[in-house]
Amino acid sequence: MTRTLLTARWVIGFNRGGHIVHEHGCVLIDGDLVAHVGAMPDPLPDCDRIDYGQAILSPGFIDLDALSDLDTTILGLDNFPGWEKGRVWPDTYVERGPYEMYSEEELAFQKRFAFAALIRNGITTALPIASLFYREWDETVAEFDAAADAAEELGLRAYLGPAYRTGGQVVDTGGAIRAIYDEPRGLRGLQDAAAFAVRIDGRAKGRLRAMFAPDRIETCTPTLLSRTAAIAAEMGAPVRQHCLQSDTELRLVREQHGVSPIRFMADNGALGPNWLLPHGTHATDRDMSLIRDAGAALVHCPLVAARHGGMLRSLPRWLDMGITVGMGTDTWPPDMVANMQLGLMTARIADGHDAIRSEALFDAATLGGAAALGRDDIGRLAKGTKADITVIDLSTTLQTTDPVQTLLASCSGRDVRDVWIDGRRVMADRVIPGLDETADMMCAQAQFDGVVAKYPDRTLGHPPVSQIFRPSYERVTHDRHRS
């Protein structure tokens, strides 16, 4: 087992229940664990040594809602309403029969591509999320076998499980959105996910763990929720359930079940300490009390919410109530630093500039994520914890007297220089061994162009792409092959 001593201007360690900043500190890695944090050991151990200089040695970020496909939210940025622009299946598409818009090979590539992007942004633990709008129905075990292979090879710590659902949303010609169901298919998806969970849980020396991912709460049946809760509880696995994120969701749940989404979950035994709940932007006081009393965790995704005009109404209130709050990126780029920054800004917009401080968001991206997963060996740097370390370069950043405040004022995911996971340096100087970032970006763009070309199939009225997506300005396209 190799030992490596890392030094930097700033080290964010852990002591007496919270983070602590060491100026001119160090981290000693011994195998896959942290052996020492703080002042330089005396005598110096016989080991490799890396001095990062003007940098932060941070606990690796924990992403509870980590993008794992090609993000299409950019297509909805200025093209709305969504139900007119291919963001909801039209009746005619369902009648013809939904189909997979990506091949098995393309799906495998997307997971590897997305996992590499997470690492480049300093994310060391991830729970993948992908859109089911572009799928025949749910995610497959085959693509998650490929995801497990990619995560193991890249060194990412990941919780994996294919998303499944008993229902989906469709829109009619009048713009009315309703739910459609195929419960037997959804329950088969749950069975497949459970078998996958048993098979991969603990793989890669424990870096790969199982999770369960029922899709949107507005199209979950009570049976799916209760069976998911029972299986996940028996395995001790987390369940991630998107909820409280749109007016359409609230309406559909109330029309079908007569209660709020959180009450619907609680009534079916689907709310507990192992449940992770993105996004919470439409939560009421009663919803928050139910979440708190159940011990469930909020997954805060400020960037994707703000792009669509939404935000968490009071992050300080969630924290003051004692609710565990972790962070999720949920979009491209998977920039956890940007999400912390925007989370700070929107919290102050909602509650005043002195309502919250930078460390609350940093805690959410580290300690909060670890607490949501029931772990005390990640999200912090202390003797005996996993050596998951994100190195953030400050050499080109206007430095202040505090590393966390500088991070939330001046940095981005592009400032992540090196990443260590389980004591292995999985990225050095922004290079991930075995990957060609330029070639991968070209491949991802080609796949993205392919799915855009198929958009008319799944858009109300099936208009051409030129009518679905309106460009920012008049576009003139030239022949790039002319000399």
Order of alpha helices (4+ residues) and beta strands (2+ residues): beta-beta-beta-beta-beta-beta-beta-alpha-alpha-beta-alpha-beta-beta-beta-beta-alpha-beta-beta-alpha-beta-alpha-alpha-beta-alpha-beta-alpha-alpha-beta-alpha-alpha-alpha-beta-alpha-beta-beta-alpha-alpha
